[in-house]
Structures are given as structure tokens and as C-alpha cells.
Amino acid sequence: MKKIAEVEWRQVTAVMSAAGLPDGPHRCPKGLRHGFAIQALSKGVPLNMVSKWMGHAQMETAAIYEKSEKCEGHIQRVKDGFLV
């Protein structure tokens, strides 16, 4: 009998594959979680709220998402030709 986590992992990766996401290390449940947090921050959701949604005991744990969001925002501005 397969473990529930393994079945869920396969289901999430299958849905992400069907959605057209490229194969890679971020096409997994953890990547989906990380992407959700970064999108929420980029849309203006406060860090303390994202931290609660992610189930972190301390807000500092969610700070990695804020750093990633700033980095990804910088990369997108460079791609768009707007180095700010």
C-alpha cells in the first residue's frame, strides 16, 4: 500500500504537469507552496499574514519568501528592460 504523502505528491505533480509547468525542481508540492507565498507577497499581502497562512510559528521563517519575491521582481524588471 502506498503512503498517502506519495499519492498526494503524484497528484500535485500531475496537475502541475497538466497545467503546462516545465519539469524541474519547482514542479512539486513545495514549489507550489513557495510560489503561492511569493505571489501573495507580490500582490501586497502582508508578511505576517503569509506567515500565518503557511503555518509558520515565527514570522521570520516566512522572510525567505519576501527575499525571494524581491529577487524575482528584480529579475522580471531586467527581463522587461526596466532595470530599477
Secondary structure, DSSP 8 states (H G I E B T S, - for coil): ---HHHHHHHHHHHHHHHTT--SSTTSSHHHHHHHHHHHHHHTT--HHHHHHHHT-SSGGGGHHHHHHHHHHHHHHHHHTT---
